[in-house]
């Protein structure tokens, strides 16, 4: 998965709506060369809230959802992280995934007067810091997308390859082999995402972001302990320079 970004919130640099990034630092040239005008965009945002401001953030998320619908977009998943199972990252309060039908819808929302007012009223008062990415679906990985619900245990993985084409290919080999095993343990994939822009350039973006869920924590543990998976983990670890794995529950 692509690289993780931790950044301080600045209204001058970042606009956020209800858990997904609308960043003024997303360079237009990057977006124009990596996504088509009609391609779906999935914004991913990790939020760290100010103490005691959870209710303000709920208002931001609720009102933001209404504005998204106005432009054919939606917040499709909100995760409440419970632990960092792998990697070094401060545990966020919420992780949001928002889907836009295309670039035109995103740009229209960015310029919506009500959206601009919403940012001014609630972001500075409720959000301490955040990081996030604009992403698109991985066109090279075909899978049957499964849909979980609030009863499931969720995993969010941020994946960073080592430099060199061979390491990206090695990770793909690992992942293809692992995908033949993990369904046995009740693991289901909702999203395979490729980041193409970050909220700012403070931190390098990951190569991939995966979102998946487990039917049970016990199944997740049995998967990790499976001898076939244990044999595959060295191939994964040798291909990556960093891997952050967050476990949480779905709020939406």
C-alpha positions in Angstrom: 0.0 0.0 0.0 1.1 3.5 -0.5 2.9 5.6 2.0 1.5 7.1 5.1 1.3 10.8 5.7 1.0 12.5 9.1 0.4 16.2 9.0 -0.8 19.2 11.0 -4.2 20.5 10.0 -4.1 23.9 8.3 -7.2 25.4 6.7 -5.1 27.2 4.3 -3.6 24.0 3.0 -6.3 21.4 3.6 -10.1 21.3 3.3 -11.8 18.3 4.9 -15.4 17.3 4.7 -16.8 14.7 7.1 -13.8 12.4 7.1 -12.4 12.6 3.6 -9.9 14.9 2.1 -10.6 17.8 -0.1 -7.1 19.2 -0.4 -6.0 22.4 -2.1 -2.6 20.8 -2.2 -3.7 18.0 -4.5 -1.8 19.0 -7.6 -4.0 19.3 -10.7 -1.3 18.0 -13.0 -1.0 14.8 -10.9 -4.7 14.2 -11.0 -5.0 14.9 -14.7 -2.3 12.5 -15.6 -3.3 9.7 -13.3 -7.1 9.7 -13.4 -9.6 10.2 -16.2 -12.3 12.9 -16.0 -14.9 10.2 -15.4 -12.9 7.9 -13.2 -14.1 7.3 -9.6 -12.1 8.9 -6.8 -11.9 7.5 -3.3 -10.5 9.9 -0.7 -9.0 8.4 2.4 -8.5 10.4 5.6 -7.1 9.6 9.1 -8.4 12.0 11.7 -7.0 13.0 15.2 -9.7 14.9 17.1 -9.3 17.5 19.7 -10.2 16.3 23.2 -13.9 16.8 24.0 -14.8 17.8 20.4 -16.2 14.5 19.3 -19.7 15.9 19.0 -18.6 18.8 16.8 -16.9 16.3 14.5 -20.1 14.2 14.4 -21.9 17.3 13.1 -19.3 17.9 10.5 -19.6 14.3 9.3 -23.4 14.3 9.3 -23.7 17.6 7.4 -20.9 16.6 5.1 -22.7 13.5 4.1 -25.7 15.5 3.0 -23.5 17.7 0.8 -21.8 14.7 -0.7 -25.1 13.3 -1.8 -25.8 16.6 -3.6 -23.0 15.7 -6.0 -23.5 12.0 -6.3 -20.8 11.2 -3.7 -20.9 9.5 -0.3 -18.9 8.5 2.7 -18.9 4.7 2.2 -17.0 3.6 5.3 -16.0 5.1 8.6 -13.6 3.0 10.8 -12.9 3.6 14.5 -9.4 2.3 15.0 -8.7 0.1 18.1 -5.0 -0.7 17.7 -2.0 -0.5 15.5 -1.2 -4.2 14.9 1.9 -3.5 12.8 4.0 -0.5 12.1 4.7 2.8 13.9 1.9 5.3 13.8 -0.1 7.2 16.3 -3.6 5.7 16.7 -6.1 7.9 14.8 -9.6 8.6 16.1 -11.4 7.9 12.8 -10.6 6.7 9.3 -12.9 7.8 6.5 -13.4 6.7 2.9 -15.4 9.0 0.7 -16.2 8.1 -2.9 -16.7 10.7 -5.7 -18.2 9.5 -9.1 -15.7 11.6 -11.0 -13.4 14.7 -10.9 -16.2 17.0 -11.9 -18.2 16.1 -8.8 -15.2 16.7 -6.5 -14.4 20.1 -8.0 -18.1 21.1 -7.7 -18.1 20.2 -4.0 -14.8 22.0 -3.4 -16.5 25.2 -4.7 -19.8 24.8 -2.9 -20.4 27.8 -0.6 -22.1 25.6 2.1 -19.1 23.3 2.1 -16.7 26.2 2.5 -18.7 27.5 5.4 -18.8 24.0 7.0 -15.0 23.8 6.9 -14.7 27.2 8.5 -17.2 26.4 11.3 -16.1 22.9 12.3 -12.7 21.7 11.1 -10.5 24.1 13.1 -12.6 23.5 16.3 -12.8 19.7 16.2 -9.7 18.4 14.3 -6.2 18.4 15.8 -4.4 16.9 12.9 -4.9 14.6 10.0 -3.3 12.8 7.0 -4.7 11.3 3.9 -4.7 10.5 0.2 -6.7 10.8 -3.0 -6.9 7.3 -4.5 -8.3 5.3 -7.3 -9.2 1.6 -7.6 -6.3 -0.7 -8.5 -6.9 -1.5 -12.2 -4.5 -4.5 -12.2 -6.1 -6.5 -9.4 -9.4 -8.2 -10.2 -11.5 -9.4 -7.3 -15.0 -9.9 -6.1 -15.7 -6.9 -3.9 -17.4 -8.0 -0.7 -19.3 -5.7 1.7 -19.1 -5.9 5.4 -21.1 -4.2 8.1 -20.7 -2.7 11.6 -20.5 -6.1 13.2 -17.2 -6.9 11.5 -13.6 -6.4 12.6 -11.8 -4.2 10.0 -8.2 -3.9 8.8 -6.6 -1.0 7.0 -3.2 -1.6 5.6 -0.8 1.0 4.3 1.9 -0.6 2.1 5.2 0.8 1.1 7.4 -1.1 -1.4 11.2 -1.1 -1.3 12.7 0.8 -4.3 12.9 -1.3 -7.4 10.4 -2.9 -9.8 11.3 -6.4 -8.5 9.9 -5.6 -5.0 6.6 -4.4 -6.4 6.4 -7.7 -8.4 7.4 -9.7 -5.3 4.7 -8.2 -3.2 2.1 -8.9 -5.9 3.2 -12.5 -6.0 2.9 -12.7 -2.2 -0.5 -11.1 -2.3 -1.9 -13.4 -5.0 -0.7 -16.4 -3.1 -2.1 -15.1 0.2 -5.5 -14.4 -1.4 -5.8 -18.1 -2.2 -5.6 -18.9 1.6 -7.2 -16.1 3.6 -10.8 -16.6 2.5 -10.7 -19.9 4.5 -10.4 -17.8 7.6 -13.2 -15.4 6.9 -11.2 -12.5 5.5 -12.9 -10.4 2.9 -11.6 -7.5 0.8 -13.7 -4.3 0.2 -11.1 -2.1 -1.5 -7.7 -2.2 -3.2 -6.6 1.4 -3.7 -3.8 3.2 -5.4 -3.0 6.7 -4.0 -2.1 9.3 -6.6 -2.0 12.4 -4.5 -1.5 13.4 -0.8 -2.9 16.2 1.3 0.5 17.8 1.2 4.1 16.9 0.5 5.3 16.5 4.0 5.3 12.7 3.8 5.7 10.3 0.9 2.5 8.6 -0.1 2.1 4.8 0.1 2.0 2.5 -2.9 -1.2 0.8 -1.9 -4.0 1.0 0.6 -6.1 -2.1 1.3 -9.4 -2.2 3.3 -10.7 -5.6 4.4 -12.7 -7.2 7.2 -12.8 -10.4 9.2 -15.8 -12.4 10.2 -14.3 -12.8 13.6 -11.1 -11.9 15.6 -10.5 -15.6 16.1 -10.5 -16.2 12.4 -8.0 -13.4 11.9 -5.7 -14.9 14.6 -6.0 -18.4 13.0 -5.0 -16.9 9.6 -1.9 -15.3 11.0 -0.9 -18.6 12.7 -1.6 -20.7 9.6 1.6 -22.5 8.4 1.0 -21.6 4.8 0.8 -17.9 5.7 3.8 -18.1 8.0 5.7 -19.4 5.0 4.6 -16.5 2.9 5.3 -13.7 5.3 9.1 -13.6 4.6 8.4 -12.9 0.9 6.1 -10.0 2.0 8.5 -8.6 4.5 11.4 -8.7 2.1 9.5 -6.7 -0.5 8.4 -3.8 1.8 10.2 -1.0 3.5 7.2 -0.2 5.7 3.8 -1.7 6.5 1.2 -0.1 8.8 -1.7 -2.3 9.8 -4.6 -0.7 11.7 -7.4 -2.8 13.3 -10.8 -1.3 14.2 -14.5 -1.4 14.0 -17.0 0.2 11.5 -19.0 3.2 12.6 -20.6 3.3 9.1 
